[in-house]
């Protein structure tokens, strides 16, 4: 009997979310819809330039958001990450533990806790400037092998494969998982990351990944094909492929069969965290032996709630709605 439904390994980043105009994003030099890594000085400069804008602070990081979503759904979860010995690190750890995640954080004295500056433009698209801070120094020595062995699913983020230490740690975690009958899931995270690491990700999916999540842009970057054709190609590389299509729902492919999952109508506030919550719903369903269609519907509904929420994670009133829907479909 496995102790954990899903565990994750990834960047421990505090989210600073700003609602800004398109022109402001352009003046900062960032491309809409993508993630850009920035150093400490660039990060300080951005905060200075955004001094007149209000920000919302919350725990984030793609994989961490997904693990939080699974915990909210009632799954047994754990998360590995690295934080600084600072007030933000303490806040991040406290908020993680508060929702029932078993956290395995290591601390770094001379680095600040990593953060993601999230730019939300009027069309509700999100773009990111990320300072990985302490999280980029996470390494395989920070991994507890027994935690991975006692999990049903190991979930990873594409963002983890551009920092050398994190990449080595992620590959080490995958190796442990594959040797212990643990499914491996990855969200490829960003079209820019796929472009820079295309061959690596192709080999990784073929050799080591059971479940892959991509959105429409990432699917196109990976395959140069439409979503309907892209998912066929992705499903040849791993067991389950999922392409998220925003308001057009999602498509899931398994053993030659494609499932079309509808979206749920909602009031769009921002898209930050929607894909992470979709993965949470799907992986929760899978870990509880729901069929793919029910897992997909749960994922779609969970994502719709995040889209209607101001942050990347669900507020308490929306959690009630999620649990009600979960009961309705027998999850």
WODA-V519695 format. One record per residue. RES is the residue in one letter. BURIAL is # if it has 9 or more other ideal C-beta (glycine too) atoms within 8 Angstrom, else .. Layout:
<<RES,BURIAL> <RES,BURIAL>>
This chain:
<<X,.> <X,.> <X,.> <X,#> <X,#> <X,#> <X,#> <X,#> <X,#> <X,#> <X,#> <X,#> <X,#> <X,#> <X,#> <X,#> <X,#> <X,#> <X,.> <X,#> <X,.> <X,.> <X,.> <X,#> <X,#> <X,.> <X,.> <X,#> <X,.> <X,#> <X,.> <X,#> <X,.> <X,#> <X,#> <X,#> <X,.> <X,#> <X,.> <X,.> <X,.> <X,#> <X,#> <X,.> <X,.> <X,#> <X,#> <X,.> <X,.> <X,#> <X,.> <X,.> <X,.> <X,.> <X,.> <X,#> <X,.> <X,#> <X,#> <X,#> <X,#> <X,#> <X,#> <X,#> <X,#> <X,#> <X,#> <X,#> <X,#> <X,#> <X,#> <X,#> <X,#> <X,.> <X,#> <X,.> <X,#> <X,#> <X,#> <X,#> <X,#> <X,#> <X,#> <X,#> <X,.> <X,.> <X,.> <X,#> <X,#> <X,.> <X,#> <X,#> <X,#> <X,.> <X,#> <X,#> <X,#> <X,.> <X,#> <X,.> <X,#> <X,#> <X,#> <X,#> <X,#> <X,#> <X,#> <X,#> <X,.> <X,.> <X,.> <X,#> <X,#> <X,#> <X,#> <X,#> <X,#> <X,#> <X,#> <X,#> <X,#> <X,.> <X,.> <X,#> <X,#> <X,#> <X,#> <X,#> <X,#> <X,#> <X,#> <X,#> <X,#> <X,#> <X,#> <X,#> <X,#> <X,#> <X,#> <X,.> <X,.> <X,#> <X,#> <X,.> <X,.> <X,.> <X,#> <X,#> <X,#> <X,.> <X,#> <X,#> <X,#> <X,#> <X,#> <X,#> <X,#> <X,#> <X,#> <X,#> <X,#> <X,#> <X,#> <X,.> <X,#> <X,#> <X,#> <X,#> <X,#> <X,#> <X,.> <X,#> <X,#> <X,#> <X,.> <X,#> <X,#> <X,#> <X,.> <X,.> <X,.> <X,#> <X,#> <X,#> <X,#> <X,#> <X,#> <X,#> <X,#> <X,#> <X,#> <X,#> <X,#> <X,#> <X,.> <X,.> <X,#> <X,#> <X,.> <X,.> <X,#> <X,#> <X,.> <X,#> <X,#> <X,#> <X,.> <X,.> <X,#> <X,.> <X,#> <X,#> <X,#> <X,#> <X,#> <X,#> <X,.> <X,#> <X,#> <X,#> <X,#> <X,#> <X,#> <X,.> <X,#> <X,.> <X,#> <X,.> <X,#> <X,#> <X,#> <X,#> <X,#> <X,#> <X,#> <X,.> <X,#> <X,#> <X,.> <X,#> <X,#> <X,#> <X,#> <X,#> <X,#> <X,#> <X,.> <X,.> <X,#> <X,#> <X,#> <X,#> <X,#> <X,#> <X,.> <X,.> <X,.> <X,#> <X,#> <X,.> <X,#> <X,.> <X,#> <X,.> <X,.> <X,.> <X,.> <X,.> <X,.> <X,#> <X,#> <X,#> <X,#> <X,#> <X,#> <X,#> <X,#> <X,#> <X,#> <X,#> <X,#> <X,#> <X,#> <X,#> <X,#> <X,#> <X,#> <X,#> <X,.> <X,#> <X,.> <X,#> <X,.> <X,#> <X,#> <X,#> <X,#> <X,#> <X,#> <X,#> <X,#> <X,#> <X,#> <X,#> <X,#> <X,#> <X,#> <X,#> <X,#> <X,.> <X,#> <X,#> <X,#> <X,#> <X,.> <X,.> <X,.> <X,#> <X,#> <X,.> <X,#> <X,#> <X,#> <X,.> <X,#> <X,#> <X,.> <X,.> <X,#> <X,.> <X,#>>
